[in-house]
Amino acid sequence: MQLSEDEKTALKVKLIDLRGRHRELDDRISKLAEEGPFDQIQMQRLKKEKLQLKDEITEIESQLLPDIIA
């Protein structure tokens, strides 16, 4: 399926947003770990959310890459 230029632009904007949110979560996880005793459940939730964002990022990146015929 070929994406229109508007669709590509929308995906690129979403990709920038997701990458920013991914970095923010990474920072929160690092700070939480540095603060000493932390809530393990909160840490697991943050890591799960970060992984979900990474999956979304990967999916969008694959949509933006042209198909390669092997």
Contacts in CASP RR format, 6 or more apart in sequence:
PFRMAT RR
TARGET T0000
AUTHOR 0000-0000-0000
METHOD contacts of the structure
MODEL  1
MQLSEDEKTALKVKLIDLRGRHRELDDRISKLAEEGPFDQIQMQRLKKEK
LQLKDEITEIESQLLPDIIA
3 11 0 8 1.000
3 63 0 8 1.000
3 64 0 8 1.000
8 64 0 8 1.000
11 60 0 8 1.000
11 63 0 8 1.000
11 64 0 8 1.000
12 64 0 8 1.000
14 60 0 8 1.000
15 57 0 8 1.000
15 60 0 8 1.000
15 61 0 8 1.000
15 64 0 8 1.000
18 53 0 8 1.000
18 56 0 8 1.000
18 57 0 8 1.000
18 60 0 8 1.000
19 57 0 8 1.000
21 53 0 8 1.000
22 50 0 8 1.000
22 53 0 8 1.000
22 54 0 8 1.000
22 57 0 8 1.000
25 46 0 8 1.000
25 49 0 8 1.000
25 50 0 8 1.000
25 53 0 8 1.000
26 50 0 8 1.000
28 46 0 8 1.000
29 43 0 8 1.000
29 46 0 8 1.000
29 47 0 8 1.000
29 50 0 8 1.000
32 38 0 8 1.000
32 42 0 8 1.000
32 43 0 8 1.000
32 46 0 8 1.000
33 43 0 8 1.000
END
